[in-house]
Amino acid sequence: MLNDKGSLGEYYTYKYLKDLGGYKKYLFNCYVPKENEETTEIDVILLHESGIYVFESKNYSGWIFGNETQKYWTQTLPSGKGKSQKVKFFNPIMQNNLHIRWLKKLTDDETLPFYSYIVFSDRCELKNIDLSSDDKHVIKRYDILSEVNKNVKNVGTKLTNEKIDELYNTLYPLTQADAEQKLKHIEDIKKKYDIQENKPETVAEENKTEEKGKLCPKCGGRLVLRTTKNGEHKGEKFWGCSNFPKCRYIEKI
């Protein structure tokens, strides 16, 4: 997990929330079915007596810019000698709206309260995030407990313990996707958005970047973008398995 920036971000979301009071259960990497046998992957779901919290974890550094209606947000990273590199990534609010849409369809219960939280790493700076809706939350990880507690205080108890257990039993099997299901999920994304093999779905960060969802065909681990440090290929980038050295799969760019 320490070598997988996506999983590490999800773990920290849980870590900061573990002291939240009330009856609760967590789900991680939940592959919720969509239409046409496709799926959407949700990083973290918190089933709490105050409602269903859907977290999109962004373990990014740098400066973050964006608003609610832009299709793409911008991450700005220093690149040395006073210069910076700008990288686009899909609007995480829109991304989480889709997650909640399919969760609602799956649960088929209009009375269930859903809350959307986009959680960025404490290593980043939210420079200019313009939100026009009160029900959208874009926060840094350090603030997650206080922000959720604030919502709990405002809304009170919405779900019984029995309802939380029922929802957990429904969703838990969706967290047990095998490598084949995960690869299909990524192929569906590539077909829909025309993502090329050499264009990470998330953001490049220094010499090592996770492409969320890009999986190792050998062991099912996540592939990360690495840079050759020595030899005749020094400076060239390649995809390597996050389970290295246990798995030595590489993919040239």
Long-range contacts (C-beta under 8 A, 24 or more apart in sequence): 3-224, 3-242, 3-243, 3-244, 4-210, 4-221, 4-222, 4-224, 4-242, 5-59, 5-205, 5-209, 5-210, 5-224, 6-43, 6-57, 6-59, 6-202, 6-210, 6-212, 6-222, 7-222, 8-59, 9-43, 9-57, 9-58, 9-59, 9-119, 9-121, 9-141, 10-43, 10-44, 10-57, 12-57, 12-59, 12-121, 12-141, 13-43, 13-44, 13-55, 13-57, 13-119, 13-141, 13-144, 14-44, 16-141, 16-142, 16-144, 16-145, 17-46, 17-144, 17-145, 17-148, 19-145, 20-46, 20-48, 20-145, 20-148, 20-149, 20-152, 21-152, 22-48, 22-49, 22-50, 22-152, 22-157, 23-48, 23-49, 23-161, 23-164, 24-48, 24-49, 24-164, 25-164, 25-165, 25-168, 27-168, 27-171, 27-172, 27-174, 27-175, 28-175, 29-175, 29-177, 30-171, 30-174, 30-175, 31-174, 31-175, 31-177, 31-181, 31-182, 31-185, 32-99, 32-102, 32-103, 32-106, 32-171, 32-174, 33-102, 33-106, 33-174, 34-102, 38-185, 38-188, 39-177, 39-181, 39-184, 39-185, 39-188, 40-98, 40-99, 40-102, 41-185, 41-213, 42-99, 42-103, 45-103, 45-171, 46-148, 47-159, 47-164, 47-167, 47-168, 47-171, 48-148, 48-152, 48-159, 48-164, 49-157, 49-158, 49-159, 49-160, 49-161, 49-164, 50-113, 50-151, 50-152, 50-155, 50-156, 50-157, 50-158, 50-159, 51-112, 51-113, 51-114, 51-115, 51-155, 51-158, 51-159, 52-103, 52-112, 52-113, 52-114, 52-115, 52-159, 52-167, 53-114, 53-115, 53-117, 53-148, 54-96, 54-99, 54-100, 54-103, 54-114, 54-115, 54-116, 54-117, 55-117, 55-118, 55-119, 56-92, 56-95, 56-96, 56-99, 56-116, 56-117, 56-118, 56-119, 57-119, 58-89, 58-92, 58-118, 58-119, 58-120, 58-121, 58-124, 59-120, 59-121, 59-210, 60-89, 60-120, 60-121, 60-123, 60-124, 60-202, 60-203, 60-205, 61-121, 61-123, 61-124, 61-205, 62-124, 62-125, 62-205, 63-124, 63-125, 63-127, 64-120, 64-124, 64-125, 64-126, 64-127, 64-129, 65-127, 65-128, 65-129, 66-91, 66-128, 66-129, 66-130, 67-129, 67-130, 67-131, 67-132, 68-93, 68-130, 68-131, 68-132, 68-133, 68-136, 69-132, 75-124, 75-203, 76-127, 77-204, 77-205, 77-206, 85-204, 87-203, 87-204, 89-202, 89-203, 90-201, 92-118, 92-138, 93-118, 93-131, 93-136, 93-138, 106-170, 106-171, 107-167, 107-170, 112-159, 113-155, 113-158, 113-159, 115-151, 117-144, 117-147, 117-148, 119-144, 178-220, 179-215, 179-219, 179-220, 182-213, 182-215, 182-220, 183-215, 183-217, 185-213, 186-213, 186-214, 186-215, 189-213, 197-251, 197-253, 198-253, 200-225, 210-242, 211-239, 214-239, 216-241, 216-242, 216-243, 216-247, 216-249, 217-249, 218-247, 218-249, 219-243, 219-246, 219-247, 219-249, 221-247, 223-251
